[in-house]
C-alpha cells in the first residue's frame, strides 16, 4: 500500500440503489449459497469416497469444485452481511485481500478447466496410453500450476491497484472489491495501468481459453474420424459437461473483464457479476451431475449414507439423554 493513500476505507454500494429488494435478494442469494456449498461439497465427497472415480477427470472436477466453493465463500457471505447492514464499509487491507483471493481463485478455475480439456483430449486421442500420459503426479503438477499461476497473476494486479492513490470518492459501485470499480476511484490511474491490468486479465481469460479451444479442435477432428454415430456420441458425451461450463464461465467473465470500461457500465457489470459469482457456481454442479451417470450414482450413494447416518446420530443422542 502506498503511504500517499488518503482513503482508508471504502463503501461497498452494491445493491443500495434497490432498498426495497434487499430482503428478497438476501433470501435468494442465501439459499443459492447454501445450495452451492451443498452441491460442491457433495461432489467432492462423492469423488473421494468412490474408488472408481479416482481418475484424472474426476480429480480435476474435485479441484474445480473446491476452487469454486472457495470463490463463493470469498464473496457471498460478505454480500449477505451488507444486504442486512447499514454500514457497508470495508478497509483497504480487507478490500485488497478479497480482490486477491477472488481473482486468484477465478484465475485458477480458468487454468483448471484448461487442464480438464487437455485431459479429455488425451483420453480420446490415446486411450491405451492414457494411464501413462495422465499419471497422478502429472495431474497434481497441472493442478498446482493452475493455482500458482492464478495466485501470481492476482498478486501482480492487487499490488498494481493498491499502490495507486485513492483520494476522491470512496464509494465502490459494486457488491465486492472487483478490479474496475476500485481503480476508477484512483487519482493517478493512467493508460499504462489500464493496459497492464488488461494484459494480465487477457493472459488468464484469453490464454486459458485458447488452450481449451486448441484441445477441442483436436478432439473434434478425432471424433469426426470415428466411423459409427454411437462411437462419436459416446466420445462427445465425455466432453459435453465441460464444454457447457466453459461457455458459461468465459461468456460472462470475458464480457465483464475484456471490454472497455466507463463509469456508466458498472451497474450493468454488477448485475452480470451476480451471474458468475452466484449463478454459474450454482449451475456447474448441476451440469456435471445431470450429464454424468457415474456422478449421479456416486451422489446417490453419498446421500443414502447421509440419510442413514443422521437418524443414527439422532437416536444415539436421544438414548444418551
LUMPAMAR-20900 format. One record per residue (C-alpha): residue number from 1; y, z, x. Coordinates in Angstrom, 1 decimal. Layout:
<recs>
+-----+--------+--------+--------+
!   i !     c2 !     c3 !     c1 !
+-----+--------+--------+--------+
! NUM !      Y !      Z !      X !
...
+-----+--------+--------+--------+
</recs>
This chain:
<recs>
+-----+--------+--------+--------+
!   i !     c2 !     c3 !     c1 !
+-----+--------+--------+--------+
!   1 !    0.0 !    0.0 !    0.0 !
!   2 !    3.4 !   -0.8 !    1.3 !
!   3 !    5.9 !    2.0 !    1.8 !
!   4 !    8.6 !   -0.2 !    0.2 !
!   5 !    6.9 !    0.0 !   -3.2 !
!   6 !    9.3 !    1.6 !   -5.7 !
!   7 !    7.0 !    1.7 !   -8.7 !
!   8 !    4.3 !    4.4 !   -8.5 !
!   9 !    2.7 !    3.9 !  -11.9 !
!  10 !    2.0 !    1.0 !  -14.3 !
!  11 !    1.9 !    0.9 !  -18.0 !
!  12 !   -1.1 !   -1.0 !  -19.5 !
!  13 !    0.5 !   -2.5 !  -22.5 !
!  14 !   -2.8 !   -4.0 !  -23.7 !
!  15 !   -3.1 !   -4.1 !  -27.5 !
!  16 !    0.0 !   -2.1 !  -28.1 !
!  17 !    1.5 !   -5.1 !  -29.9 !
!  18 !   -1.1 !   -4.6 !  -32.6 !
!  19 !   -0.8 !   -0.9 !  -33.6 !
!  20 !   -2.5 !   -1.4 !  -37.0 !
!  21 !   -5.6 !   -2.9 !  -35.4 !
!  22 !   -6.2 !   -0.4 !  -32.6 !
!  23 !   -8.6 !    1.8 !  -34.6 !
!  24 !  -10.6 !   -1.3 !  -35.7 !
!  25 !  -10.6 !   -2.6 !  -32.1 !
!  26 !  -11.8 !    0.8 !  -30.8 !
!  27 !  -14.8 !    0.8 !  -33.2 !
!  28 !  -15.7 !   -2.8 !  -32.4 !
!  29 !  -15.3 !   -2.5 !  -28.7 !
!  30 !  -17.1 !    0.9 !  -28.6 !
!  31 !  -20.2 !   -0.4 !  -30.4 !
!  32 !  -20.1 !   -3.6 !  -28.3 !
!  33 !  -20.0 !   -1.4 !  -25.1 !
!  34 !  -23.0 !    0.7 !  -26.3 !
!  35 !  -24.9 !   -2.5 !  -27.1 !
!  36 !  -24.1 !   -4.0 !  -23.7 !
!  37 !  -25.3 !   -0.8 !  -21.9 !
!  38 !  -28.4 !   -0.5 !  -24.0 !
!  39 !  -29.4 !   -4.2 !  -23.7 !
!  40 !  -28.8 !   -4.4 !  -19.9 !
!  41 !  -30.5 !   -1.1 !  -19.2 !
!  42 !  -33.5 !   -2.2 !  -21.3 !
!  43 !  -33.7 !   -5.4 !  -19.4 !
!  44 !  -33.6 !   -3.6 !  -16.0 !
!  45 !  -36.2 !   -1.0 !  -17.2 !
!  46 !  -38.5 !   -3.7 !  -18.6 !
!  47 !  -38.4 !   -5.7 !  -15.4 !
!  48 !  -39.0 !   -2.6 !  -13.2 !
!  49 !  -41.9 !   -1.3 !  -15.3 !
!  50 !  -43.6 !   -4.7 !  -15.9 !
!  51 !  -45.6 !   -5.7 !  -12.9 !
!  52 !  -45.9 !   -9.4 !  -13.7 !
!  53 !  -42.1 !   -9.6 !  -13.9 !
!  54 !  -41.8 !   -8.7 !  -10.3 !
!  55 !  -40.8 !  -12.2 !   -9.3 !
!  56 !  -37.7 !  -13.7 !   -7.8 !
!  57 !  -36.3 !  -15.0 !  -11.1 !
!  58 !  -36.5 !  -11.5 !  -12.7 !
!  59 !  -35.3 !   -9.8 !   -9.5 !
!  60 !  -32.1 !  -11.8 !   -9.8 !
!  61 !  -31.9 !  -11.2 !  -13.5 !
!  62 !  -32.2 !   -7.5 !  -12.9 !
!  63 !  -29.4 !   -7.7 !  -10.3 !
!  64 !  -27.2 !   -9.7 !  -12.7 !
!  65 !  -27.8 !   -7.2 !  -15.5 !
!  66 !  -26.9 !   -4.3 !  -13.2 !
!  67 !  -23.8 !   -6.0 !  -11.9 !
!  68 !  -22.6 !   -6.9 !  -15.4 !
!  69 !  -23.2 !   -3.3 !  -16.6 !
!  70 !  -21.0 !   -2.0 !  -13.7 !
!  71 !  -18.3 !   -4.6 !  -14.5 !
!  72 !  -18.1 !   -3.5 !  -18.1 !
!  73 !  -18.0 !    0.2 !  -17.0 !
!  74 !  -15.0 !   -0.5 !  -14.8 !
!  75 !  -13.0 !   -2.0 !  -17.7 !
!  76 !  -14.2 !   -0.9 !  -21.2 !
!  77 !  -14.1 !    2.9 !  -21.0 !
!  78 !  -10.5 !    2.8 !  -19.8 !
!  79 !   -9.7 !    0.3 !  -22.6 !
!  80 !  -11.2 !    2.6 !  -25.2 !
!  81 !   -9.2 !    5.6 !  -23.9 !
!  82 !   -5.9 !    3.6 !  -24.0 !
!  83 !   -6.6 !    2.4 !  -27.6 !
!  84 !   -6.5 !    6.0 !  -28.8 !
!  85 !   -3.9 !    7.4 !  -26.3 !
!  86 !   -0.1 !    7.2 !  -26.4 !
!  87 !    0.0 !    7.5 !  -22.7 !
!  88 !   -1.3 !    4.2 !  -21.2 !
!  89 !   -0.2 !    4.8 !  -17.6 !
!  90 !   -2.3 !    4.0 !  -14.5 !
!  91 !   -1.3 !    4.9 !  -10.9 !
!  92 !   -1.2 !    2.3 !   -8.2 !
!  93 !   -4.3 !    3.5 !   -6.4 !
!  94 !   -6.2 !    3.6 !   -9.7 !
!  95 !   -5.0 !    0.1 !  -10.6 !
!  96 !   -6.0 !   -1.2 !   -7.1 !
!  97 !   -9.4 !    0.4 !   -7.4 !
!  98 !  -10.0 !   -1.1 !  -10.9 !
!  99 !   -8.9 !   -4.6 !   -9.7 !
! 100 !  -11.2 !   -4.3 !   -6.6 !
! 101 !  -14.3 !   -3.4 !   -8.5 !
! 102 !  -13.7 !   -5.7 !  -11.4 !
! 103 !  -13.1 !   -8.8 !   -9.2 !
! 104 !  -15.7 !   -7.8 !   -6.7 !
! 105 !  -18.4 !   -7.4 !   -9.3 !
! 106 !  -17.3 !  -10.5 !  -11.2 !
! 107 !  -17.4 !  -12.5 !   -7.9 !
! 108 !  -20.9 !  -11.1 !   -7.2 !
! 109 !  -22.0 !  -12.3 !  -10.6 !
! 110 !  -21.0 !  -15.8 !   -9.7 !
! 111 !  -23.0 !  -15.9 !   -6.4 !
! 112 !  -26.0 !  -14.2 !   -8.1 !
! 113 !  -26.0 !  -17.0 !  -10.7 !
! 114 !  -25.8 !  -19.5 !   -7.8 !
! 115 !  -28.8 !  -17.8 !   -6.2 !
! 116 !  -30.7 !  -17.9 !   -9.5 !
! 117 !  -30.1 !  -21.7 !   -9.8 !
! 118 !  -31.4 !  -22.1 !   -6.2 !
! 119 !  -34.5 !  -20.1 !   -7.2 !
! 120 !  -35.1 !  -22.3 !  -10.3 !
! 121 !  -34.8 !  -25.4 !   -8.1 !
! 122 !  -37.3 !  -24.1 !   -5.6 !
! 123 !  -39.7 !  -23.1 !   -8.3 !
! 124 !  -39.6 !  -26.6 !   -9.9 !
! 125 !  -39.4 !  -28.6 !   -6.6 !
! 126 !  -42.0 !  -26.8 !   -4.6 !
! 127 !  -44.2 !  -24.7 !   -7.0 !
! 128 !  -47.0 !  -24.5 !   -4.4 !
! 129 !  -44.8 !  -23.3 !   -1.6 !
! 130 !  -42.6 !  -21.1 !   -3.9 !
! 131 !  -44.1 !  -17.8 !   -2.9 !
! 132 !  -43.4 !  -18.6 !    0.8 !
! 133 !  -39.9 !  -20.0 !    0.2 !
! 134 !  -38.7 !  -17.2 !   -2.1 !
! 135 !  -40.1 !  -14.1 !   -0.4 !
! 136 !  -39.0 !  -10.6 !   -1.3 !
! 137 !  -36.9 !  -10.5 !    1.9 !
! 138 !  -35.1 !  -13.8 !    1.2 !
! 139 !  -34.3 !  -12.6 !   -2.4 !
! 140 !  -32.9 !   -9.3 !   -1.1 !
! 141 !  -30.8 !  -11.2 !    1.5 !
! 142 !  -29.4 !  -13.5 !   -1.2 !
! 143 !  -28.6 !  -10.6 !   -3.4 !
! 144 !  -27.0 !   -8.7 !   -0.6 !
! 145 !  -25.0 !  -11.7 !    0.5 !
! 146 !  -23.7 !  -12.1 !   -3.1 !
! 147 !  -22.5 !   -8.5 !   -3.2 !
! 148 !  -20.9 !   -8.6 !    0.3 !
! 149 !  -19.1 !  -11.9 !   -0.2 !
! 150 !  -17.8 !  -10.8 !   -3.6 !
! 151 !  -16.5 !   -7.5 !   -2.3 !
! 152 !  -14.9 !   -9.1 !    0.8 !
! 153 !  -13.0 !  -11.7 !   -1.4 !
! 154 !  -11.9 !   -8.9 !   -3.8 !
! 155 !  -10.8 !   -6.7 !   -0.9 !
! 156 !   -8.6 !   -9.6 !    0.5 !
! 157 !   -7.0 !  -10.1 !   -2.9 !
! 158 !   -6.3 !   -6.4 !   -3.5 !
! 159 !   -4.8 !   -6.0 !   -0.1 !
! 160 !   -2.6 !   -9.0 !   -0.6 !
! 161 !   -1.5 !   -7.9 !   -4.1 !
! 162 !   -0.8 !   -4.3 !   -3.4 !
! 163 !    1.2 !   -5.0 !   -0.2 !
! 164 !    3.8 !   -6.6 !   -2.4 !
! 165 !    6.9 !   -4.7 !   -3.7 !
! 166 !    6.9 !   -3.6 !   -7.3 !
! 167 !   10.5 !   -2.6 !   -8.1 !
! 168 !   11.3 !   -4.0 !  -11.5 !
! 169 !    9.3 !   -3.6 !  -14.7 !
! 170 !    6.1 !   -1.6 !  -14.5 !
! 171 !    4.6 !   -2.9 !  -17.8 !
! 172 !    1.3 !   -4.8 !  -17.3 !
! 173 !    0.8 !   -7.3 !  -20.2 !
! 174 !   -2.9 !   -6.7 !  -20.2 !
! 175 !   -5.5 !   -4.0 !  -21.0 !
! 176 !   -6.6 !   -3.8 !  -17.4 !
! 177 !   -5.3 !   -4.5 !  -13.9 !
! 178 !   -6.0 !   -8.2 !  -13.7 !
! 179 !   -4.5 !  -10.2 !  -10.9 !
! 180 !   -1.9 !  -12.4 !  -12.6 !
! 181 !   -0.3 !   -9.7 !  -14.9 !
! 182 !    0.1 !   -7.4 !  -11.9 !
! 183 !    1.5 !   -9.9 !   -9.4 !
! 184 !    4.1 !  -11.2 !  -11.9 !
! 185 !    5.7 !   -7.7 !  -11.6 !
! 186 !    6.2 !   -8.1 !   -7.8 !
! 187 !    9.7 !   -8.7 !   -6.4 !
! 188 !    8.6 !  -10.5 !   -3.3 !
! 189 !    5.8 !  -12.7 !   -4.7 !
! 190 !    6.0 !  -16.1 !   -3.1 !
! 191 !    4.3 !  -19.5 !   -3.4 !
! 192 !    2.3 !  -18.5 !   -0.3 !
! 193 !    0.8 !  -15.5 !   -2.1 !
! 194 !    0.1 !  -17.7 !   -5.1 !
! 195 !   -1.7 !  -20.3 !   -3.1 !
! 196 !   -3.7 !  -17.7 !   -1.1 !
! 197 !   -4.9 !  -16.0 !   -4.3 !
! 198 !   -5.6 !  -19.3 !   -5.9 !
! 199 !   -7.7 !  -20.4 !   -2.9 !
! 200 !   -9.7 !  -17.2 !   -2.9 !
! 201 !  -10.3 !  -17.4 !   -6.7 !
! 202 !  -11.3 !  -21.1 !   -6.3 !
! 203 !  -13.7 !  -20.2 !   -3.5 !
! 204 !  -15.5 !  -17.8 !   -5.8 !
! 205 !  -15.4 !  -19.8 !   -9.1 !
! 206 !  -15.5 !  -23.4 !   -7.8 !
! 207 !  -17.6 !  -22.7 !   -4.7 !
! 208 !  -20.4 !  -21.0 !   -6.6 !
! 209 !  -20.1 !  -23.5 !   -9.5 !
! 210 !  -20.6 !  -26.4 !   -7.0 !
! 211 !  -23.7 !  -24.7 !   -5.6 !
! 212 !  -25.1 !  -24.2 !   -9.1 !
! 213 !  -24.4 !  -27.9 !  -10.1 !
! 214 !  -26.0 !  -29.2 !   -6.9 !
! 215 !  -29.1 !  -27.2 !   -7.7 !
! 216 !  -29.1 !  -28.6 !  -11.3 !
! 217 !  -28.6 !  -32.2 !  -10.2 !
! 218 !  -31.7 !  -31.9 !   -8.1 !
! 219 !  -33.5 !  -30.1 !  -10.9 !
! 220 !  -32.6 !  -32.8 !  -13.4 !
! 221 !  -33.8 !  -35.5 !  -11.0 !
! 222 !  -37.1 !  -33.8 !  -10.6 !
! 223 !  -37.5 !  -33.2 !  -14.4 !
! 224 !  -36.8 !  -36.8 !  -15.2 !
! 225 !  -39.7 !  -37.8 !  -12.9 !
! 226 !  -42.2 !  -35.7 !  -14.9 !
! 227 !  -44.3 !  -38.2 !  -16.9 !
! 228 !  -45.1 !  -36.0 !  -20.0 !
! 229 !  -42.5 !  -34.8 !  -22.5 !
! 230 !  -44.3 !  -31.5 !  -22.7 !
! 231 !  -44.0 !  -31.1 !  -19.0 !
! 232 !  -40.3 !  -31.9 !  -19.0 !
! 233 !  -39.7 !  -29.4 !  -21.8 !
! 234 !  -41.6 !  -26.7 !  -20.0 !
! 235 !  -39.7 !  -27.3 !  -16.8 !
! 236 !  -36.3 !  -27.3 !  -18.5 !
! 237 !  -37.1 !  -24.3 !  -20.6 !
! 238 !  -37.2 !  -22.1 !  -17.4 !
! 239 !  -33.6 !  -23.1 !  -16.8 !
! 240 !  -32.1 !  -23.2 !  -20.3 !
! 241 !  -31.1 !  -19.4 !  -20.5 !
! 242 !  -29.5 !  -19.5 !  -17.1 !
! 243 !  -27.6 !  -22.7 !  -17.9 !
! 244 !  -26.3 !  -21.3 !  -21.1 !
! 245 !  -25.0 !  -18.1 !  -19.4 !
! 246 !  -23.4 !  -20.3 !  -16.6 !
! 247 !  -21.5 !  -22.3 !  -19.2 !
! 248 !  -20.2 !  -19.3 !  -21.0 !
! 249 !  -19.2 !  -17.4 !  -17.8 !
! 250 !  -17.5 !  -20.3 !  -16.0 !
! 251 !  -15.9 !  -21.7 !  -19.1 !
! 252 !  -13.8 !  -18.6 !  -19.9 !
! 253 !  -13.3 !  -17.4 !  -16.3 !
! 254 !  -12.2 !  -20.8 !  -15.0 !
! 255 !   -9.7 !  -21.3 !  -17.8 !
! 256 !   -8.0 !  -18.0 !  -17.1 !
! 257 !   -8.1 !  -17.9 !  -13.2 !
! 258 !   -7.8 !  -21.6 !  -12.3 !
! 259 !   -4.8 !  -22.8 !  -14.2 !
! 260 !   -1.0 !  -22.4 !  -13.6 !
! 261 !    0.4 !  -19.2 !  -14.9 !
! 262 !    3.6 !  -18.4 !  -16.8 !
! 263 !    4.8 !  -15.2 !  -18.4 !
! 264 !    4.1 !  -16.6 !  -21.9 !
! 265 !    0.4 !  -17.2 !  -21.2 !
! 266 !   -0.5 !  -13.6 !  -20.6 !
! 267 !   -1.0 !  -12.8 !  -24.3 !
! 268 !   -3.4 !  -15.7 !  -24.6 !
! 269 !   -5.1 !  -14.7 !  -21.3 !
! 270 !   -5.6 !  -11.2 !  -22.6 !
! 271 !   -7.4 !  -12.4 !  -25.7 !
! 272 !   -9.6 !  -14.7 !  -23.5 !
! 273 !  -10.2 !  -11.8 !  -21.2 !
! 274 !  -11.9 !  -10.0 !  -24.1 !
! 275 !  -14.4 !  -12.8 !  -24.2 !
! 276 !  -15.5 !  -12.4 !  -20.6 !
! 277 !  -15.2 !   -8.6 !  -20.4 !
! 278 !  -16.9 !   -7.8 !  -23.8 !
! 279 !  -18.4 !  -10.9 !  -25.5 !
! 280 !  -20.0 !  -12.6 !  -22.5 !
! 281 !  -21.8 !   -9.4 !  -21.2 !
! 282 !  -22.9 !   -8.8 !  -24.9 !
! 283 !  -24.3 !  -12.3 !  -25.3 !
! 284 !  -26.0 !  -12.6 !  -21.9 !
! 285 !  -28.9 !  -10.2 !  -22.5 !
! 286 !  -29.4 !  -11.7 !  -26.0 !
! 287 !  -29.6 !  -15.2 !  -24.5 !
! 288 !  -32.1 !  -14.2 !  -21.8 !
! 289 !  -34.3 !  -12.2 !  -24.3 !
! 290 !  -34.3 !  -14.7 !  -27.1 !
! 291 !  -35.2 !  -17.6 !  -24.9 !
! 292 !  -37.8 !  -15.9 !  -22.8 !
! 293 !  -41.2 !  -14.8 !  -24.3 !
! 294 !  -42.2 !  -12.8 !  -21.2 !
! 295 !  -39.0 !  -10.8 !  -21.5 !
! 296 !  -39.5 !  -10.3 !  -25.3 !
! 297 !  -43.0 !   -8.9 !  -24.7 !
! 298 !  -41.7 !   -6.6 !  -21.9 !
! 299 !  -38.8 !   -5.3 !  -24.0 !
! 300 !  -41.2 !   -4.6 !  -27.0 !
! 301 !  -43.4 !   -2.5 !  -24.7 !
! 302 !  -40.3 !   -0.6 !  -23.4 !
! 303 !  -39.1 !    0.0 !  -27.0 !
! 304 !  -42.6 !    1.1 !  -28.2 !
! 305 !  -42.8 !    3.5 !  -25.3 !
! 306 !  -39.3 !    4.9 !  -26.1 !
! 307 !  -40.3 !    5.3 !  -29.8 !
! 308 !  -43.4 !    7.3 !  -28.7 !
! 309 !  -41.6 !    9.3 !  -26.1 !
! 310 !  -38.7 !   10.5 !  -28.2 !
! 311 !  -40.8 !   12.1 !  -31.0 !
! 312 !  -42.9 !   13.8 !  -28.4 !
! 313 !  -39.9 !   15.3 !  -26.8 !
! 314 !  -38.5 !   16.4 !  -30.2 !
! 315 !  -41.9 !   18.1 !  -31.1 !
! 316 !  -42.1 !   19.9 !  -27.7 !
! 317 !  -38.5 !   21.3 !  -28.2 !
! 318 !  -39.4 !   22.3 !  -31.7 !
! 319 !  -42.5 !   24.2 !  -30.5 !
! 320 !  -40.6 !   25.9 !  -27.8 !
! 321 !  -38.0 !   27.2 !  -30.3 !
+-----+--------+--------+--------+
</recs>
